[in-house]
Amino acid sequence: MPYADLDYQLTEEQKAMRDMVRRFGAEVVRPAGIELDNLADPAEVIAKGSSLWDVFRKFRKLGLHKRGFSKYFGGMLEDLDPMSGYLITEELGYADAGLTISLGVSGMPFAYCQLSPNPKLQALARAYVEDEEANLIGCWGITEPDHGSDWGLGGEDPKCAPSLRGVLKGDRYIINGQKSAWVSNGTIATHSTLHVGLDHARGMMGQGIAICPLDLPGISRGKPLDKIGQRPLNQGEIFCEEVELPQEYMIIPDYAKFIGAGGRGGQPPMSGMAVMFGGLAKAALDEALRYARERIQGGVPIFEHKNIKLKLFEMMMQVEAARSFARRMYLYNAESGAASMLHSMMGKWLSTETAFKVASEAIQIFGGNGLSKEYAIEKIFRDARAGMIEDGVNESLALAVADQM
Ligand SMILES: Cc1cc2nc3c(=O)[nH]c(=O)nc-3n(C[C@H](O)[C@H](O)[C@H](O)COP(=O)(O)OP(=O)(O)OC[C@H]3O[C@@H](n4cnc5c(N)ncnc54)[C@H](O)[C@@H]3O)c2cc1C
């Protein structure tokens, strides 16, 4: 760290965890992220032998995939203090945003399985925890071609109801429809947390959440999505045609009731986004600071020019503000037992906007080199840009928060 961090209260265990993830980030995640980002065809990212699989396997060997799982399922939820959880996410975000999402979302459906009393689903949660080879990979199928922001803003309006629908026939849901090309890990996942429209008249409130094995007859995939940022995160459509899903896999048949009861507790996805993009913002700052010390113009390192120094000061202030808010929000969510969705949305907004602004200013400090593929900053900039759209477009989050002010 090139400047002092306000982490003086960390215990030795927390520091050891942070340092372990930082090493993993620097030695495995960041280099793999750069390599995968440079592949021209996103199909190469998921090809056998690509470094993506190395990242997955090493992540699991370190046991980091167990963090959201209770000890009952072989996980480490009860043993991992909230600050360590925060540090893991921030360090991973610092290393590579796209890979952090890919690794994070890969546990999602299996974590949901913990909510079910069904022995088959409970066994699936356990199998994920034990899986160090990345044979089980999850995704989150929510966005549809016709419904993006509607998932957050659509409410009970039937015009916003999901297009992918399920109808209960006997002991099975018959599912038809598609999820959009934005499904992270959609191309490689074995299971999806699948948001399904069940009661059209209730709009988005009439949805249910299923755990859907993606090898069921009637399921097919799209090709890997090509995009400008977070390229190591592979994404693709999921199509369902007359898919028969056993009723017990619809683990949340009434979303509105589930949310009304406080959801599943723990951290909402936006909370993790806030923390990881705080990490990415810091990565952009560190790249700029290092470059400003090395690059000589006017006979001195450009850091000595007051315009650069003041720019770096402003960037540091913004990064620290975003990280501080993210940390406070994350710890509150973990310790209060009732996560604040409002603050999670604010945190996601603040960290992603900060990461983008700071990465953009960093490019200015790099001059022409900031645009060159030789330096990591242009990738960080592209990765940060995607953050302002994923998991809820920032304007939509702002509207949702403002409505509750
Ligand atoms: C990197 C990345 C990863 C992602 N991962 C996943 C994933 O794992 N699973 C998944 O299902 N999806 C995923 N998404 C999809 C993401 O959640 C959506 O892109 C996002 O919710 C926005 O939806 P949209 O792209 O359809 O934009 P739209 O909803 O079409 O929005 C377009 C614009 O219109 C504005 N707008 C839309 N509706 C309103 C309204 N009611 N009022 C005011 N303004 C409005 C928005 O603010 C935005 O500026 C991912 C996206 C990205 C970029």
Ligand as a Chemical Component Dictionary entry (heavy atoms), coordinates in Angstrom:
data_LIG
# 
_chem_comp.id                   LIG 
_chem_comp.type                 NON-POLYMER 
_chem_comp.pdbx_formal_charge   0 
_chem_comp.three_letter_code    LIG 
# 
loop_
_chem_comp_atom.comp_id 
_chem_comp_atom.atom_id 
_chem_comp_atom.alt_atom_id 
_chem_comp_atom.type_symbol 
_chem_comp_atom.charge 
_chem_comp_atom.model_Cartn_x 
_chem_comp_atom.model_Cartn_y 
_chem_comp_atom.model_Cartn_z 
_chem_comp_atom.pdbx_ordinal 
LIG C1  C1  C 0 -21.025 -6.688  -16.260 1  
LIG C2  C2  C 0 -22.459 -7.028  -16.076 2  
LIG C3  C3  C 0 -22.815 -8.152  -15.335 3  
LIG C4  C4  C 0 -24.163 -8.510  -15.190 4  
LIG N1  N1  N 0 -24.480 -9.686  -14.542 5  
LIG C5  C5  C 0 -25.768 -10.115 -14.547 6  
LIG C6  C6  C 0 -26.103 -11.389 -14.003 7  
LIG O1  O1  O 0 -25.271 -12.109 -13.451 8  
LIG N2  N2  N 0 -27.370 -11.827 -14.113 9  
LIG C7  C7  C 0 -28.338 -11.086 -14.729 10 
LIG O2  O2  O 0 -29.462 -11.554 -14.815 11 
LIG N3  N3  N 0 -28.072 -9.839  -15.211 12 
LIG C8  C8  C 0 -26.803 -9.356  -15.139 13 
LIG N4  N4  N 0 -26.493 -8.109  -15.673 14 
LIG C9  C9  C 0 -27.569 -7.297  -16.236 15 
LIG C10 C10 C 0 -27.813 -6.036  -15.455 16 
LIG O3  O3  O 0 -28.368 -6.328  -14.206 17 
LIG C11 C11 C 0 -28.659 -5.130  -16.335 18 
LIG O4  O4  O 0 -27.851 -4.719  -17.411 19 
LIG C12 C12 C 0 -29.169 -3.933  -15.584 20 
LIG O5  O5  O 0 -30.087 -4.325  -14.600 21 
LIG C13 C13 C 0 -29.827 -2.907  -16.508 22 
LIG O6  O6  O 0 -30.728 -3.498  -17.372 23 
LIG P1  P1  P 0 -30.635 -3.173  -18.935 24 
LIG O7  O7  O 0 -29.239 -3.410  -19.351 25 
LIG O8  O8  O 0 -31.711 -3.938  -19.599 26 
LIG O9  O9  O 0 -30.897 -1.632  -19.063 27 
LIG P2  P2  P 0 -32.385 -0.833  -19.129 28 
LIG O10 O10 O 0 -33.190 -1.358  -18.020 29 
LIG O11 O11 O 0 -32.875 -1.054  -20.524 30 
LIG O12 O12 O 0 -31.940 0.595   -18.888 31 
LIG C14 C14 C 0 -31.501 1.475   -19.933 32 
LIG C15 C15 C 0 -31.522 2.898   -19.395 33 
LIG O13 O13 O 0 -32.872 3.312   -19.109 34 
LIG C16 C16 C 0 -32.997 3.736   -17.756 35 
LIG N5  N5  N 0 -34.272 3.216   -17.205 36 
LIG C17 C17 C 0 -34.769 1.971   -17.350 37 
LIG N6  N6  N 0 -35.951 1.854   -16.708 38 
LIG C18 C18 C 0 -36.201 3.039   -16.133 39 
LIG C19 C19 C 0 -37.258 3.546   -15.327 40 
LIG N7  N7  N 0 -38.306 2.769   -14.975 41 
LIG N8  N8  N 0 -37.183 4.826   -14.911 42 
LIG C20 C20 C 0 -36.126 5.597   -15.257 43 
LIG N9  N9  N 0 -35.077 5.177   -16.017 44 
LIG C21 C21 C 0 -35.122 3.912   -16.449 45 
LIG C22 C22 C 0 -31.806 3.113   -17.009 46 
LIG O14 O14 O 0 -31.420 3.891   -15.893 47 
LIG C23 C23 C 0 -30.718 3.077   -18.113 48 
LIG O15 O15 O 0 -30.004 4.271   -18.135 49 
LIG C24 C24 C 0 -25.173 -7.711  -15.781 50 
LIG C25 C25 C 0 -24.807 -6.546  -16.472 51 
LIG C26 C26 C 0 -23.489 -6.205  -16.627 52 
LIG C27 C27 C 0 -23.148 -4.957  -17.378 53 
# 
loop_
_chem_comp_bond.comp_id 
_chem_comp_bond.atom_id_1 
_chem_comp_bond.atom_id_2 
_chem_comp_bond.value_order 
_chem_comp_bond.pdbx_ordinal 
LIG C1  C2  SING 1  
LIG C2  C3  SING 2  
LIG C2  C26 DOUB 3  
LIG C3  C4  DOUB 4  
LIG C4  N1  SING 5  
LIG C4  C24 SING 6  
LIG N1  C5  DOUB 7  
LIG C5  C6  SING 8  
LIG C5  C8  SING 9  
LIG C6  O1  DOUB 10 
LIG C6  N2  SING 11 
LIG N2  C7  SING 12 
LIG C7  O2  DOUB 13 
LIG C7  N3  SING 14 
LIG N3  C8  DOUB 15 
LIG C8  N4  SING 16 
LIG N4  C9  SING 17 
LIG N4  C24 SING 18 
LIG C9  C10 SING 19 
LIG C10 O3  SING 20 
LIG C10 C11 SING 21 
LIG C11 O4  SING 22 
LIG C11 C12 SING 23 
LIG C12 O5  SING 24 
LIG C12 C13 SING 25 
LIG C13 O6  SING 26 
LIG O6  P1  SING 27 
LIG P1  O7  DOUB 28 
LIG P1  O8  SING 29 
LIG P1  O9  SING 30 
LIG O9  P2  SING 31 
LIG P2  O10 DOUB 32 
LIG P2  O11 SING 33 
LIG P2  O12 SING 34 
LIG O12 C14 SING 35 
LIG C14 C15 SING 36 
LIG C15 O13 SING 37 
LIG C15 C23 SING 38 
LIG O13 C16 SING 39 
LIG C16 N5  SING 40 
LIG C16 C22 SING 41 
LIG N5  C17 SING 42 
LIG N5  C21 SING 43 
LIG C17 N6  DOUB 44 
LIG N6  C18 SING 45 
LIG C18 C19 SING 46 
LIG C18 C21 DOUB 47 
LIG C19 N7  SING 48 
LIG C19 N8  DOUB 49 
LIG N8  C20 SING 50 
LIG C20 N9  DOUB 51 
LIG N9  C21 SING 52 
LIG C22 O14 SING 53 
LIG C22 C23 SING 54 
LIG C23 O15 SING 55 
LIG C24 C25 DOUB 56 
LIG C25 C26 SING 57 
LIG C26 C27 SING 58 
# 
